[in-house]
Amino acid sequence: MPTLANNRKALHNYSIEDSIEAGLVLLGHEVKSIRNGQASLDGAFVSVRGGEAWLKNAYIGKYKQASNLEGHNESRERKLLLNKKELLQLENQTKEKGLTLVPLQLYTAKHNIKLKIGLARGKKRFDKRETIKKKEMKRKLDRTIRTRVK
């Protein structure tokens, strides 16, 4: 399960409550481009409308070896493949105040490209500071343990 793209900002700006795996409807040259590492999930989000889920604002660059891609839009909407039950569940949960759907990770599962979606709640500024403090304390503790073991 090699990771092709991560959304590191999402983990900083949101607290992830639940995650789900979804397939993507992509064009052939987009698949090749993603596997070459020309994909970014920064600023991307997922919306559910009309019984379908859509990935918006995700960047997938042009495949360099493709010949005729004049009209290619790197940030176009891409349909997500989910079960009807999952779609209804996500739609109901996003109607709840403060919850949103955020793409977390783009990876391969066997020969398919999958997207990990997180049901997230936005963090306030003090929550972000708290998270940073905890990470620094853990890092400091790990350093002291490492130096004492040697």
Secondary structure, DSSP 8 states (H G I E B T S, - for coil): --EEEE-HHHHHHEEEEEEEEEEE---HHHHHHHHTT-EE-TT-EEEEETTEEEEES-EE---TT-S--TT--TT--EEEE--HHHHHHHHHHHHSTTEEEEEEEEEEETTEEEEEEEEEEE--HHHHHHHHHHHHHHHHHHHHHHHHH-
